[in-house]
């Protein structure tokens, strides 16, 4: 059953519960009729219609605000669901049954958000309908008010004129009666004085009679006109106006009641739809409820599947530790036995002077560096070997000295097989093997085979798996070692086995890690090399200014210390992932946040291609020349969306950061205009054939982007 069907069923069940219309008594009906036919009928109905219109407008305003709230809530919920779903699908979150349940939960919330959007649209439409109804009613009210009240006013004026005429008529009649009856008190000798001379009593009586007759005719005419107008008002004008106002009131009230009923229905539909989204009805539907989805999470199964997925990454198994005696020691043992027994002395000396088979030499090297199952010979055997060629052999396979390992902690390994057999001491990059190989060919002892020991721990250039050249040179070195004098062999062995000699001859590799340039490298190259959408130097500088520089007056306008900037630049070019470049600790940038700001500007100035690209330079300038703010913003938005991914991501991070700086302009005095002046030429650069007047347009472009940060970029981070 859908939400619409459920709502219809509720309405059908509730239709019988509606209260019946109240029956008015005869007395009430009579009172209503008397009010409507009286002089106050039109004004009373106008006031009642005004109340209805005000009620309609108030409910429409409520629906509009409720629609806005529901729309914001639904859009925010949908945006949150999408962001959370995108985040949960990354590799740093759980999968399995939890991931599936989480996706179903987000789908439920998205359906609830869709229901909220539909509800908001319905409320908005209802608000528009009510506003239209109120406007029509108000317009009709003004028309009927003008015509109805004008008729009432006209009758009132005629009646006032009639009463005035009657008063004049009565006064003339009384005066005529006094003159006619001889009541001449207050008059001298029965004569009247006036401007036209004295009048006799007869003349005065005749004048008064004539005036009284004229006043009588005027009064009679006004009575007839007032009576006719009143009759017209009571029989036609007033009833029509009252009836029209009643119809408008009923229309407003009915429309308002209908919209309120729809509001109740839409609320029920929203709640039912959300309820069915959370817990759908089971009628052959495969969809699970929210509770069922969450209860389906199997933590043990997820853990087991995660661990089993790493089974293919297991390193090869090695056997238990096994002791194997080195053939060199066996030869020495035989030599010592021959010295004690005179009979086999000649044979033993012949064996000692005879070079060992090449197979022993090669197998010992390859087994030491290539076969992880065979452990290297103990360290103690290096300093006690007898003979030049045989005594130097274990040094190739022995483990590196611990003193040399810290130099290479930040280097990376060349292969898993090397890591398993050699440890961290064999990790090198770049040109170190070639440099070590060249140094191995010119030993300080003038011996062609003393380089592995005299130069400290064995370097990557001397290993047989780097190139074929070291193996060949080592074979020839072994042959030359047999031709050297017997007196030089002990001296060489002593030098090779002495820790002091190793400390005096440090490896030729540089003390810092190999160079990984950060400045002067294109953003695309940095992205391909480091896998970071925003370069590490940009991230660290933004982080430092956000933490320590938002309230610094003139941030990005004031220059930092040049030695500090150069030092930080060198560190980033050497190893951008060093713990010494964590700018959350102000000691790492010398407590000088202005130097960090200068470093960030220096990075953008050193880019081979400007951040906003030369290709789009002309388009940005033309967009900045638009006088209309909206058109200029939308044009810049479209161009920014066409930037390459590393440029877009870096520009977005920088713009959001500069907007935070701009929000603190009351403290740091860096408004969007000031920031645009600083960063305009830095971010846009110059294009071939550009004019110097473009500087003003560059500032305008960057200022527009900063002012419309959240219209161009989303703040989801």
Secondary structure, 3 states (H helix, E strand, C coil): CCHHHHHHHHHHHHHCCCCCCCCCCHHHHHHHHHHHHCCCHHHHHHHHHHHHHHHHHHHHHHHHHHHHHHHHHHHHHHHHHHHHHHHHCCCCCCCHHHHHHHHHHHHHHHHHHHHHHHHHHHHHHHHHHHHHHHHHHHHHHHHHHHHHHHHHHHHHHHHHHHHHHHHHHHHHHHHHHHHHHCCCCCCECCEECCCCCCECHHHHHHHHHHHHHHHHHHHHHHHHHHHHHHHHHHHHHHHHHHHHHHHHHHHHHHHHHHHHHHHHHHHHHHHHHHHHHHCCCCCCCCCCCHHHHHHCCCHHHHHHHHHHHCHHHCCCCCCCCCCCCCHHHHHHHHHHHHHHCCCCHHHHHHHHHCCCCHHHHHHHHHHHHCCCCCCCCCHHHCCCCCCHHHHHHHHHHCCCCHHHHHHHCCCCCCCHHHHHHHCHHHCCCCCHHHHHHHHHCCCCCCCCCCHHHHCCCCCHHHCCCCCCHHHHHHHHHHHHHHHCCHHHHHHHHHHHHCHHHHHHCCCCCCCCCCCCCCCCCCHHHHHHHHCCCCCHHHHHHHHHHHHHCCCCCCCCCCCCCHHHHHHHHHHHHHCCCCHHHCCCCHHHHCCCHHHHHHHHHHHHHCCCCCCCCCCCHHHHHHHHCCCCHHHHHHHHHHHHHCCCHHHHHHHHHHHHHHHHHHHCHHHHCCCHHHHHHHHHHHHHCCCCCCCCCHHHHHHHHHHHHHHCHHHHCCCCC
